[in-house]
Amino acid sequence: MNAMRAVFDDSNDGNREVRGGEAVAPLPAIMSVARRTLNRFSANANGAAPQFRKGRIVLGSMAPSTSILADQLLRAHPIPVEPGFEGNPGISGGAWRNDEDEGNALVYLRFSEGTVDLPLHVHEYSDRFIAVADGFGLFHYMPGGEASGELRSVVVQAGDIVAFTRGLVHTFTAPVSDLVLLSYHAPYFEFEDPRQFTLSKLPLRDKLTWCPAGVVSG
């Protein structure tokens, strides 16, 4: 079987490609490649600032597209997908658990078109591997933390990955399209758990304009 894998843009640290295990079903396959990716990032962190990488997910023989992969997961493992994720009515979410991946979970998230008000926030107690399953939007992050005052924004679309270790200030927006994410939480906390996220003290800039090549901030 052609295994699922993650391929990242930045190869300077030797982490350009991370292969999953030989799982034969979609849920353990994506959780395997996510877990291996975050384990490798964490091993190289050495107490430094949060690590962030953007790349692409290669599905191998698992599914012809990420949107079909998400549909396969929902059909094979039905879960309630409820609005109000992180207190935002424009975002619906639900979580898959896997007995083989104790303590972690894969979360299905759907941002409705026009959802641009999820505040900057940080996950202080868990890492993230997020695959864009469908649609497109923007990922905003502060590589130097709140003290730096620097906000970067990148366009994300179906097939993209953003992966980062705990402590990265970030958010997503979906200004002109629905945005569906498969977000691996390591470890996972229930949505209502106060350890799930902490809001940043800084507001997301209100003059971000989406364009196909990237983001213009005014």
N, C-alpha and C positions, 0 to 999 in steps of 0.2 A: 504494500500500500504506500502511496505517495503521501507522507505525513504532513499534517498541517504545520506551518511555521510562521514566524514573525521575522520580517526583514526591515532593518532600520537604516535611516539615512546616514547616520553618523557611525563610521566604522573605526574611529580612532582608538577606541578602548577594546577592540576585539569582539564586540558584541553585535556585529552586523546582522548575524542570523541566529535565531534560536528555534530549534526544532522541538515539537511536542513529542509525546510518547507514541506508542503504536495503538492508541485507542481506536476503536472501530465505530464509535457512535459520536454524534456531534457534541454533546454536553461534556463528556470527559475529555474529548479532543481539545476543545478550545480552553478548558480549564487547565489542561496539562501545559499547553504552550504559554498560557498566561502565568502560571505558577513558576515555570522554569525561567521565564523572562525576568520576573520580579526577583526571584532568588539570585539570579546573576547580577542584577543591578544592585541589590542590597549588599551582596558580597563585595562589590567594588566601591561602596559608598564611603566606608571608613570614617563615619561621622561627619562627612562633608555636607555641603548644602544639598537640598533635594535634587535627585537626578531626574531628568526629563528627556524622553526620546520620542520622535515621531517616525512612523514607518508605515509599512503595509502588511496586511495579513494575507498569506498565501494558503488557500484552503486545500490544496492538493486534490485528492479524490473524494473529499468529504462532501462538497456541495459546489454547484456551478457559480454561485454568487453569495455574498454575505446576506443579502435580503432573503434568499431562499434558505440559508442556514438558520436565520432567525425564525422563519416560518416553521422549519423542521423542529426546532427546539420547542416552540409553542405547541405544536401538534403532539409531539412525543411526550412532553412534560408540561401539561396544562398548569398554569399558575394564575392567580388573580393579579390583574394589572390595574392598579387603582390610581386615580389622580391625587395630586397633593404631595408628590415627592419633594422632600426638603421644604415643605410648606408652600410649594408653588402649584397652583391649579392647572397651569399649562404643561406640567410634566407628570406623566403616568409611569408607575414602576411596579415591578414584582421581582422576586428573587428565586433562583434555583439553588438548591443545596445538593451536594454529591457526597455520599458516604465515603468515597475514596479520597476526598479532599477536605478533611475535617477542619472546621473552623473558618473556611473560606466560602465564597458564594459567587455566582454569576448573576448579575442584576440586569434585567431588561428595562430600558428607559426609552420613553417616547416623548420628545419635545414637540409640541404642536407648533405649526408655522406661526411666526410672530412672537414666540417666546424669547424675550430679550431682557428679562428682569430677574433672572436667577443671580443673586449677589455673588461677588467674589467670596470664596470660602476656602477652607483648608481642612484636610483630613489629617489630624495629628496622630492618629493611632493605627492607620492602615495605608497600604500602598494600592495603586490602581493600574490596571491594564484595560484599556478601553478601545474596543473595535467599533468602528462606525458601520452599522449594518445597512442603513438605507438613508437617503437624503443627503443634505449637506448643511453646514453651518460654520460656526467659528469657535475655536478654542482660544481662550484668553488666559494668560498666565504671567506671573511675576517671577522671573528666574532668580532675582536677587532678594525676594521677599518684600514685605511692605516698606521696609526702611529705604529700599532703593528707589521707590517711586516709579520704576520702569514697568510698563505693561506691554507685553507683546501679544500679538494676535495672529493666528494662522487659520487658513481655510481648511476644513476637514470634510471629506466626502466618503461615500460608501467604499469600504475596503481599507481605509486608513486606520492606523493605530496611534493612540497617544498613551504612553506608559510613563508613570512617575512614582517616585518613592514619597513617603509621607512628609508632609510639611510644605508642599508646593501650593501657593496661593493661586487659585484658578477659577474658571467657570466656563460654561458653554452658552452660546446663544444660537437661535434658529430664526433669523430675520425673514427669510423668504421661502423656507421649505420645512416640512416636517423633518425631524432628525431622530433616527433610531440608533441607540447605543447598546452594546453588550459590554457591561462594565464588571470586571472581575475585582472583588474586594478581598484583600489579604491583610489582616483577617476581616471577616464580615461582622458588622454590628446591625441589629435591627434598626429599621428606619427611624423609630422614635427614640432610640438610645442616644443620650447626649454626646456619646463618644463618636457618633456617626460623622458629624462635621461641626466646624466652628466658623461663624461668619467673620469675614475680614472687617477691619475698621474702615477700610477704604471703599468708596462706591465705585462701581464700574463706570468708566467714562461714558458720557451720554452723547459723544460726538464720534462714534465709530461707524464708518460707512462700509458696507460690504461691497467688494468688487471681485471679479473672477481671479485676479492675480494676487489678491491678498487683502490687506486692510489699510485704509487711509484713516488716520486719526486727526481730528481738527481741533 
